Amino acid sequence: MNTELWLLDPQVTFLNHGSFGACPQRVLETQQRWQRILERDPVDFFLHRAEPLMHEVRETLAGVMNCAAEDLALIPNATTGINTVLRSLDLQVGDHLLGISQTYGACRSTLDWVAQRAGAQVNYAQLPWPVEDPDQIVEIILKTVTPKTRLALVDSITSPTGLVLPIRAIVDGLKARGVETLIDGAHALGMVPLHLHDLGAGYFTSNAHKWLCTPKGSAVLHVRRDLQDGIKPLNLSHGVGWSGQAYASPFRMAFDWTGTDDPTPFLCIPEALRFLSGLYEGGLEGLMNRNRSLALKARGILCDALGISAPAPDSMIASLAAVPLPAMEWTPTSPEDISPLQKRLYDEHLIQVPIFPFPSGSSPVLRVAVQAYNELRDYEYLAEKLV
């Protein structure tokens, strides 16, 4: 690994950027500068400087996500974005929600809880794994829609298997059936190009602290303009219901101040973009292309070592790649439980790589991530120790 620009332990082969990201040293130094500026006069910072600074951050994100800055809310993580939308819905008894079989666990819990509270029903589209064609995904999701479906929660990139779903075809198909889409794009920002205005989904949320490599606790929620009146932050504060002169839309008023918190992870987003854009020719898109190319090579190495075929088309791979593992005896006892194999790879070889109990603990998947600090030899080393 090439970790000289990061704080990662050079003794560890770190192949799990996907879980929590990793922040470059230069970006962390930027955060520390902002923290010192804030603490010199917290009152002046929060009352006078924070709002225009955060607006600049939204403008920066809007340029990357190809949308309007006024439609973005800054939030601590994508799970907060999912909760914000789902818990704002005015569901009625008998309404249906739609999820997928690879819905991220925290979001599945929220989907189920919101439905149970309202007397609604969740229908899960059972996506194939391995998958032969992305069109399969679209067909199965659309077949799960019922006349009572109010909203579909769909991942743009699945968590356990790292598959890039055909999100435009999914959104268009759902829209044609009168169903809005909430996109869990936790991994999307910084991994794949985004065009939210053209996509036209009702809701989209993503983390910046994963593939944009910002400090932990920085994410974004995009709400289409015509749906903003129905969405409120989880924390209601001064801006909600403000009857005086508004400096922005009610959506902006509600989300721009939800209580005292550390804004410095968000203020690092411009610097993180500059850092990532300067690593490879072609800027951020050049880095995305480089990571995807290495992810495909890494998957090939692992498939060869395991004697299996690629479990998904190349078109569904970006910076994550998963492979099914041979059957094993593993029954997770908690969401944080790790498999004996994952524990052995770390304890004996200092390889940090996740193994997920998908579709079950006895038939798990191993998922590798690729970021700028990774090299081909990292995956060759994993393959050597895996078999």
Residue, then its C-alpha position, 0 to 999 in steps of 0.5 A: m500500500n502507498t499510505e504516505l499521504w494518509l494516516l493509515d497504519p502501513q503495516v496493515t493491508f487496508l482493503n475496507h475503505g467502504s465501511f468508514g472511509a479514510c481521511p488524508q492527512r492534508v484534509l485532517e490538517t484542514q479540519q484542525r485549522w477550521q476547529r481553531i478558527l471556530e474556537r477563537d470566537p464560537v459566537d461570531f463563528f456560529l452567528h455570522r460566519a457559519e451560514p455563508l461558509m456552509h453555503e459554499v460547501r453546498e455549492t461545491l457539492a452541487g457542482v459534483m452532484n450536478c444539482a441545485a445547491e438549494d436542494l441539498a441539506l448537510i447531515p452527519n451520515a446517510t443513515t440520517g438521510i434515510n431516517t429523515v425521509l422515511r420518518s417524514l412520510d405520512l403513511q396510512v394503514g395499508d400503504h406499501l413500501l418497497g425495499i430490496s434484499q440487499t438493503y443496508g441493515a440500518c436502513r432496513s431496520t428503519l424501513d421496517w419500523v416506520a412501516q410497523r408504526a403506521g400499520a403499513q407493509v414492506n415488500y422486499a424485491q429479492l435480487p439475485w446473487p450472483v447476477e447475470d444481467p443488470d436488467q434482471i434487477v430492474e425487472i424484479i424491482l418493478k415486479t415488486v411494486t403494488p398499487k399501494t406502493r408509496l415509496a421505494l428505498v433502493d441502493s445505488i451501490t449495494s453494501p454487501t456485494g458492492l454492485v452498481l445498480p442500474i439506478r436510472a432505469i429503476v427510477d424511471g420505471l418506478k416513476a412510470r408506476g407513480v412511485e417515488t424513489l429514495i436512493d441510498g447512495a451511501h457509497a456513490l459520492g466520489m465513487v461514481p459520477l452523479h447527475l441528480h437533476d437529470l435523474g429526477a429521483g425524489y430523494f437521494t442521500s450519500n456520505a462524503h466521509k466515504w469516497l470523498c475522504t472527508p472527516k467522519g460525520s459529513a454527508v448530504l441529502h438531496v430532496r427534489r424541490d416539489l417534495q421539500d415541504g414534506i421533509k423535516p430534519l430529525n432535530l427540529s430547531h429554530g428554523v422550523g416554523w419561523s415566521g419572521q423574515a426568512y433568509a432562505s426557503p423553509f427547507r433551508m431554514a429547517f436544515d441549516w440549523t438543527g442544534t449546535d454541532d461541529p461543522t468542520p467535517f463539512l468545511c473540509i469538503p472543498e479541500a478533500l475534492r482538491f486533494l482527490s482531484g490532484l492525484y490522477e490525470g482527469g481529476l476526480e473522474g480519473l481517480m474513479n476510473r483508476n479505482r474501477s480498473l483496479a477493482l476489476k483486476a482485484r476481483g479477477i485475482l480473487c476469483d482465480a484463487l477461489g476457482i469461481s466465475a465473476p459473480a456479476p457483469d463488469s458494468m456493475i463494478a466501481s470501487l467495490a467488488a465482492v466474491p462469494l466464499p466457500a460454505m463455512e460454519w458461522t452464525p453471527t451473534s450481533p451486527e458487529d460480529i465478524s467471521p472466523l476467517q475475517k478474524r484470522l486474516y487480520d490477526e495473522h496477516l494484518i489484512q483488514v477486509p470485511i466478510f458479510p453474512f450474505p446471503s447467510g452466515s454459511s454462504p458469505v461474501l468477501r468485499v474488497a474496496v479500492q482507493a488511491y492508496n491501494e495497489l495491485r499487490d494488496y489483492e495478490y497478498l489477500a488471495e495468497k492468504l485467503v486460500 
